Amino acid sequence: MKVQTAFRLEKKLIEELKNEAKRHKRSLNNYVELVLSKVVENKPNDETIQAIEDAMENRKVERIENVDDFLNSI
């Protein structure tokens, strides 16, 4: 079910979105919906967030010496 809504956006941003929509052969509405959907759908889960935080803090990080061995282990 689609719901009509309104946003106030900078004129320059609207023009850039229109150009991108045209380049992708989509309507402005469809393009904006696609972009927003990608943002919402690509949220990492809690386990992934924790792994990212651990890696950034150098905690619980195992060094992978051989990619083939690693891939075979998972």
C-alpha positions as CSV (number, residue, x, y, z in Angstrom):
1,M,0.0,0.0,0.0
2,K,1.4,3.4,-1.0
3,V,1.0,6.5,1.1
4,Q,1.3,9.9,-0.3
5,T,3.6,12.3,1.7
6,A,5.5,15.5,1.2
7,F,9.1,16.6,2.0
8,R,10.9,19.8,1.8
9,L,14.2,19.4,0.1
10,E,16.9,21.7,-1.3
11,K,16.3,22.7,-4.9
12,K,19.8,21.5,-5.8
13,L,19.1,18.1,-4.3
14,I,15.9,17.7,-6.2
15,E,17.6,18.6,-9.5
16,E,20.4,16.0,-8.7
17,L,17.8,13.4,-7.9
18,K,15.9,14.1,-11.1
19,N,19.1,13.7,-13.1
20,E,19.9,10.4,-11.4
21,A,16.4,9.1,-11.9
22,K,16.6,10.0,-15.6
23,R,20.0,8.3,-15.9
24,H,18.5,5.2,-14.4
25,K,15.4,5.4,-16.5
26,R,13.1,5.8,-13.5
27,S,10.6,8.4,-12.3
28,L,11.7,10.7,-9.6
29,N,9.2,9.1,-7.2
30,N,10.4,5.6,-8.0
31,Y,14.1,6.5,-7.8
32,V,13.7,8.2,-4.4
33,E,11.7,5.2,-3.1
34,L,14.5,2.9,-4.3
35,V,17.2,4.9,-2.7
36,L,15.4,5.1,0.6
37,S,14.5,1.4,0.6
38,K,18.2,0.6,0.2
39,V,19.1,2.7,3.2
40,V,16.4,1.1,5.4
41,E,17.0,-2.5,4.2
42,N,20.8,-2.5,4.5
43,K,20.9,-2.1,8.3
44,P,23.3,-4.6,9.8
45,N,22.0,-6.9,12.5
46,D,23.3,-6.8,16.1
47,E,25.9,-9.5,15.5
48,T,27.4,-7.6,12.6
49,I,27.4,-4.3,14.5
50,Q,29.3,-6.0,17.3
51,A,31.8,-7.5,14.9
52,I,32.4,-4.1,13.3
53,E,32.9,-2.5,16.7
54,D,35.2,-5.3,17.7
55,A,37.3,-5.0,14.5
56,M,37.5,-1.2,14.9
57,E,38.7,-1.6,18.5
58,N,41.0,-4.5,17.6
59,R,39.1,-6.8,19.9
60,K,38.3,-10.5,19.3
61,V,39.9,-10.2,15.8
62,E,41.4,-13.3,14.3
63,R,43.9,-12.8,11.5
64,I,43.2,-14.7,8.3
65,E,46.5,-15.9,6.8
66,N,45.0,-18.0,4.1
67,V,41.7,-17.1,2.4
68,D,41.1,-20.6,1.0
69,D,41.6,-22.2,4.4
70,F,39.2,-19.6,5.9
71,L,36.5,-20.2,3.3
72,N,36.8,-24.0,3.7
73,S,36.3,-23.5,7.5
74,I,33.0,-21.7,7.2
